[in-house]
Amino acid sequence: MAEVVILGAGVSGHTAALHLRRLLGRQHGVTVVSPNSQWNWIPSNIWVGVGGRHGVRPAGLPDH
């Protein structure tokens, strides 16, 4: 049995933990360490740093 410790509970740490949990199975442990006692996961926060999402709108969606 292995115990994996992930330092940091941001987008990367969360993604790593999810993938490792799926890959390793329940016989191995995955622990995420964060400097905060509360965890705030808002997937759209990643777009704040790059100024929003820009791209081609899917067909059928109205323009704003």
Beta strands, then each sheet from edge to edge (+ up, - down):
strand 1: 3-7
strand 2: 29-33
sheet 1: 1+ 2+
end
